[in-house]
């Protein structure tokens, strides 16, 4: 469904996790019927996050990296510099989409973006996210409250992969990969953020994307 509304994309840079999580909650709780939808593109300081029903036994050796319990779906994942995070604050009722449709649109947007880089990938029916062969390259977790979403996706672009060994990511026991391990050179973060956001806006039915720096 194409809507006339353009999606506002805020580029936040490298930010601490907890304050961003709280800002997402506040935005979602305080928005009104006519509040425009937004996506926030960013990188996080190193952090492990554990979803609502996450199993703490999947925290194997977290060292000095903080662990934050959050209200999204899914289990445990890692965020750190070099990973592209896109948070989606959307009124999915206004988009006239179901939760499964939104999840599929996000996954297919990642697949489309990776294809533009020459990387073949696919979602899995049994576990949200995007995979290159047996290896997971992107994670996805949403929170839907009153028909509105927050949290979103994380695409491993060009990051220090060693913290992934400290967890059983997403309770799946699968290898984790990144764009930088599959190509000679990973694209710059800003380019990846803009290109993936544009694809996502189109997949979700917005008429375009408006990009801004900061909050």
Sine and cosine of phi, psi and omega as CSV:
sin_phi,cos_phi,sin_psi,cos_psi,sin_omega,cos_omega
0.00,0.00,0.89,-0.45,0.03,-1.00
-0.99,0.12,0.80,-0.60,0.06,-1.00
-0.91,-0.41,0.38,-0.93,-0.06,-1.00
-0.97,0.24,-0.32,0.95,-0.04,-1.00
-0.92,0.40,0.69,-0.73,0.15,-0.99
-1.00,-0.05,0.54,-0.84,-0.02,-1.00
-1.00,0.02,0.80,-0.60,0.03,-1.00
-0.99,0.10,0.82,-0.57,-0.01,-1.00
-0.92,-0.40,0.90,-0.45,0.01,-1.00
-0.98,-0.21,0.82,-0.57,0.06,-1.00
-1.00,-0.07,0.93,-0.37,-0.14,-0.99
-0.98,-0.20,-0.19,0.98,0.02,-1.00
0.98,0.20,-0.52,-0.86,-0.01,-1.00
-1.00,-0.05,0.90,-0.43,-0.13,-0.99
-0.75,-0.67,0.39,-0.92,0.06,-1.00
-0.96,0.28,0.56,-0.83,-0.15,-0.99
-0.95,0.32,-0.80,0.60,-0.21,-0.98
-0.87,0.50,-0.69,0.72,-0.01,-1.00
-0.91,0.41,-0.55,0.84,0.03,-1.00
-0.94,0.34,-0.66,0.75,0.06,-1.00
-0.86,0.52,-0.72,0.70,0.01,-1.00
-0.91,0.43,-0.60,0.80,0.03,-1.00
-0.91,0.41,-0.62,0.78,0.07,-1.00
-0.88,0.48,-0.71,0.70,0.01,-1.00
-0.87,0.49,-0.71,0.71,-0.02,-1.00
-0.90,0.44,-0.68,0.73,0.03,-1.00
-0.85,0.52,-0.72,0.69,-0.07,-1.00
-0.93,0.36,-0.62,0.79,-0.02,-1.00
-0.95,0.30,-0.51,0.86,-0.12,-0.99
-0.99,-0.15,-0.11,0.99,-0.06,-1.00
-0.94,0.33,0.43,-0.90,-0.01,-1.00
-0.93,-0.36,-0.01,-1.00,-0.08,-1.00
-0.86,0.52,-0.56,0.83,-0.07,-1.00
-0.97,-0.23,0.18,0.98,0.03,-1.00
-0.91,0.42,0.81,-0.58,0.02,-1.00
-0.89,0.45,0.54,-0.84,0.07,-1.00
-0.96,0.29,0.45,-0.89,0.00,-1.00
-0.66,-0.75,0.45,-0.89,0.31,-0.95
-0.84,-0.54,0.58,-0.82,0.06,-1.00
-0.91,-0.41,0.83,-0.56,0.04,-1.00
-0.94,-0.34,0.71,-0.71,-0.19,-0.98
-0.23,-0.97,0.08,-1.00,0.23,-0.97
-0.83,-0.56,0.45,-0.89,0.02,-1.00
-0.93,-0.36,0.50,-0.87,0.28,-0.96
-0.88,0.47,0.43,-0.90,-0.08,-1.00
-0.81,0.59,0.78,-0.63,0.00,-1.00
-0.32,-0.95,0.58,-0.81,0.22,-0.98
-0.98,-0.19,0.67,-0.74,0.08,-1.00
-0.84,-0.54,0.63,-0.78,-0.07,-1.00
-0.88,-0.47,0.85,-0.52,-0.05,-1.00
-0.93,0.37,0.08,-1.00,-0.11,-0.99
-0.80,0.60,-0.68,0.74,-0.05,-1.00
-0.94,-0.33,0.41,0.91,-0.04,-1.00
-0.91,0.41,0.54,-0.84,-0.01,-1.00
-0.99,-0.15,0.89,-0.46,-0.06,-1.00
-0.91,0.41,-0.26,0.97,0.07,-1.00
-0.92,0.38,-0.25,0.97,0.06,-1.00
-0.99,0.16,-0.07,1.00,0.15,-0.99
-1.00,0.02,0.99,-0.15,-0.17,-0.99
-1.00,0.03,-0.78,0.63,-0.02,-1.00
-0.44,-0.90,0.99,0.12,-0.15,-0.99
-1.00,0.07,-0.12,0.99,0.09,-1.00
0.82,0.57,-0.76,-0.65,-0.05,-1.00
-0.98,-0.20,0.22,0.97,0.05,-1.00
-0.99,0.14,0.78,-0.62,-0.05,-1.00
-0.92,0.40,0.46,-0.89,0.08,-1.00
-0.90,-0.44,0.79,-0.61,-0.02,-1.00
-0.87,-0.49,0.82,-0.58,0.10,-0.99
-0.98,0.18,0.77,-0.63,-0.08,-1.00
-0.78,-0.63,0.08,-1.00,-0.12,-0.99
-0.96,-0.28,0.29,0.96,0.07,-1.00
-0.99,0.10,0.15,-0.99,0.17,-0.99
-0.97,0.25,0.07,-1.00,0.03,-1.00
1.00,0.02,0.01,-1.00,-0.07,-1.00
-0.96,-0.27,-0.79,-0.62,-0.07,-1.00
-0.99,-0.15,0.62,-0.79,0.11,-0.99
-0.59,-0.81,0.11,-0.99,-0.01,-1.00
-0.85,-0.52,0.64,-0.77,0.16,-0.99
-0.83,-0.56,0.62,-0.78,0.06,-1.00
-0.27,-0.96,0.16,-0.99,0.02,-1.00
-0.83,0.56,0.63,-0.77,-0.04,-1.00
1.00,-0.05,-0.05,1.00,0.09,-1.00
-0.96,-0.29,0.77,-0.63,0.03,-1.00
-1.00,0.08,0.88,-0.47,0.03,-1.00
-0.94,-0.33,0.73,-0.68,0.05,-1.00
-0.80,-0.60,0.91,-0.42,0.03,-1.00
-0.99,-0.16,0.72,-0.69,-0.10,-1.00
-0.92,-0.38,0.94,-0.33,0.09,-1.00
-0.97,-0.22,1.00,0.01,-0.13,-0.99
-0.81,-0.59,0.57,-0.82,0.15,-0.99
-1.00,0.03,0.99,-0.11,-0.12,-0.99
-0.96,0.28,-0.35,0.94,0.13,-0.99
-0.92,0.40,-0.67,0.74,0.01,-1.00
-0.92,0.38,-0.52,0.85,0.07,-1.00
-0.97,0.25,-0.20,0.98,-0.04,-1.00
0.85,0.52,0.72,0.69,0.00,-1.00
-0.79,-0.61,0.55,-0.83,0.15,-0.99
-1.00,0.10,0.22,-0.98,-0.03,-1.00
-0.86,0.50,-0.70,0.71,-0.01,-1.00
-0.88,0.48,-0.61,0.79,0.04,-1.00
-0.90,0.44,-0.66,0.76,0.01,-1.00
-0.91,0.42,-0.72,0.69,0.01,-1.00
-0.86,0.51,-0.72,0.70,0.00,-1.00
-0.89,0.46,-0.64,0.77,0.02,-1.00
-0.90,0.44,-0.65,0.76,0.04,-1.00
-0.91,0.43,-0.75,0.66,0.00,-1.00
-0.87,0.50,-0.71,0.71,-0.04,-1.00
-0.93,0.36,-0.50,0.87,0.08,-1.00
-0.89,0.45,-0.67,0.74,0.04,-1.00
-0.91,0.42,-0.69,0.72,0.04,-1.00
-0.85,0.52,-0.70,0.71,0.01,-1.00
-0.89,0.46,-0.70,0.72,-0.01,-1.00
-0.90,0.43,-0.72,0.69,0.01,-1.00
-0.89,0.46,-0.60,0.80,0.05,-1.00
-0.88,0.48,-0.58,0.81,0.02,-1.00
-0.90,0.43,-0.35,0.94,0.04,-1.00
-1.00,-0.08,-0.07,1.00,-0.04,-1.00
1.00,0.03,0.31,0.95,0.00,-1.00
-0.95,-0.30,0.84,-0.55,0.03,-1.00
-1.00,0.05,0.78,-0.62,-0.05,-1.00
-0.57,-0.82,0.14,-0.99,-0.01,-1.00
-0.32,-0.95,0.45,-0.89,0.17,-0.99
-0.98,0.22,0.15,-0.99,0.09,-1.00
-0.86,-0.51,0.65,-0.76,-0.03,-1.00
-0.92,0.39,-0.46,0.89,-0.12,-0.99
-0.99,-0.11,-0.08,1.00,-0.05,-1.00
-0.37,-0.93,0.84,-0.54,0.01,-1.00
-0.86,0.52,0.47,-0.88,0.00,-1.00
0.82,-0.57,-0.06,-1.00,-0.01,-1.00
-0.77,-0.64,0.63,-0.78,-0.15,-0.99
-0.78,-0.63,0.58,-0.82,0.16,-0.99
-0.94,-0.35,0.96,-0.27,-0.18,-0.98
0.89,0.45,-0.80,-0.60,0.02,-1.00
-1.00,-0.02,-0.06,1.00,-0.11,-0.99
-0.99,-0.15,0.66,-0.75,0.01,-1.00
-1.00,0.06,0.76,-0.65,0.00,-1.00
-0.91,-0.42,-0.32,0.95,-0.02,-1.00
-0.57,-0.82,0.65,-0.76,0.02,-1.00
-0.95,-0.32,0.37,-0.93,-0.02,-1.00
-0.56,-0.83,0.72,-0.69,0.08,-1.00
-0.41,-0.91,0.77,-0.64,-0.03,-1.00
-0.84,-0.54,0.39,-0.92,0.23,-0.97
-0.86,-0.52,0.81,-0.59,0.05,-1.00
-0.92,-0.38,0.85,-0.52,0.02,-1.00
-0.71,-0.71,0.83,-0.56,-0.02,-1.00
0.81,0.58,0.61,0.79,0.05,-1.00
0.98,0.22,0.22,0.98,-0.03,-1.00
-0.82,-0.58,0.61,-0.79,-0.10,-1.00
-0.97,-0.26,0.44,-0.90,0.30,-0.95
-0.49,-0.87,-0.04,-1.00,-0.34,-0.94
0.91,0.42,-0.30,-0.95,-0.07,-1.00
0.20,-0.98,-0.81,-0.59,-0.12,-0.99
-0.82,-0.57,0.36,-0.93,0.09,-1.00
-0.66,-0.75,0.87,-0.49,0.00,-1.00
-0.94,-0.33,0.84,-0.54,0.02,-1.00
-0.96,0.27,0.93,-0.37,-0.10,-1.00
-0.98,-0.18,-0.93,0.37,-0.04,-1.00
-0.42,-0.91,0.99,0.12,-0.19,-0.98
-0.76,-0.65,0.22,-0.98,0.18,-0.98
-0.95,0.32,0.90,-0.43,-0.10,-0.99
-1.00,0.04,-0.14,0.99,-0.11,-0.99
-0.87,0.49,-0.58,0.82,0.01,-1.00
-0.89,0.46,-0.36,0.93,0.03,-1.00
-0.89,0.46,-0.44,0.90,-0.01,-1.00
-0.94,0.34,-0.22,0.98,0.00,-1.00
-0.99,0.11,-0.08,1.00,-0.03,-1.00
-0.66,-0.75,0.33,-0.94,0.25,-0.97
-1.00,-0.08,1.00,-0.03,-0.19,-0.98
-0.87,0.50,0.80,-0.60,0.08,-1.00
0.85,0.52,0.31,0.95,0.02,-1.00
0.86,0.51,0.55,0.83,-0.07,-1.00
-0.93,-0.37,-0.41,0.91,-0.03,-1.00
0.92,0.40,0.50,0.87,-0.01,-1.00
-0.96,-0.28,0.40,-0.92,0.09,-1.00
-0.91,0.42,0.44,-0.90,0.06,-1.00
-0.92,-0.40,0.71,-0.70,0.01,-1.00
-0.79,-0.61,0.02,-1.00,0.01,-1.00
-0.50,-0.87,0.29,-0.96,-0.02,-1.00
-0.86,0.51,-0.64,0.77,-0.04,-1.00
-0.89,0.45,-0.36,0.93,0.05,-1.00
-1.00,0.02,-0.20,0.98,-0.07,-1.00
-0.96,-0.28,-0.28,0.96,0.01,-1.00
-0.82,-0.58,0.34,-0.94,0.07,-1.00
-0.89,0.46,-0.63,0.78,0.01,-1.00
-0.64,-0.77,0.80,-0.60,0.10,-0.99
-0.96,0.28,0.54,-0.84,0.03,-1.00
-0.92,0.39,0.43,-0.90,0.07,-1.00
-0.86,0.52,0.54,-0.84,-0.06,-1.00
-0.84,0.54,-0.72,0.70,-0.04,-1.00
-0.89,0.46,-0.64,0.77,0.04,-1.00
-0.90,0.43,-0.72,0.69,0.00,-1.00
-0.87,0.49,-0.67,0.74,-0.02,-1.00
-0.88,0.48,-0.73,0.68,-0.03,-1.00
-0.92,0.39,-0.68,0.74,-0.06,-1.00
-0.93,0.36,-0.71,0.71,0.02,-1.00
-0.91,0.41,-0.63,0.78,0.01,-1.00
-0.89,0.45,-0.64,0.77,0.02,-1.00
-0.90,0.43,-0.67,0.74,0.04,-1.00
-0.89,0.45,-0.69,0.72,-0.02,-1.00
-0.89,0.45,-0.69,0.72,0.01,-1.00
-0.86,0.52,-0.68,0.73,0.00,-1.00
-0.92,0.40,-0.69,0.73,-0.01,-1.00
-0.88,0.47,-0.55,0.83,-0.02,-1.00
-1.00,0.09,-0.11,0.99,0.12,-0.99
0.99,-0.12,0.17,0.99,0.04,-1.00
-0.97,0.26,0.40,-0.92,-0.03,-1.00
-0.98,0.19,-0.22,0.98,0.01,-1.00
0.09,-1.00,-0.13,-0.99,-0.05,-1.00
-0.75,-0.66,0.71,-0.70,0.11,-0.99
-0.90,-0.44,0.86,-0.52,-0.08,-1.00
-0.97,-0.25,0.70,-0.72,0.03,-1.00
-0.68,-0.73,0.46,-0.89,0.07,-1.00
-1.00,-0.05,0.71,-0.70,0.13,-0.99
0.97,0.23,0.02,-1.00,0.01,-1.00
-0.99,0.16,0.00,0.00,0.00,0.00
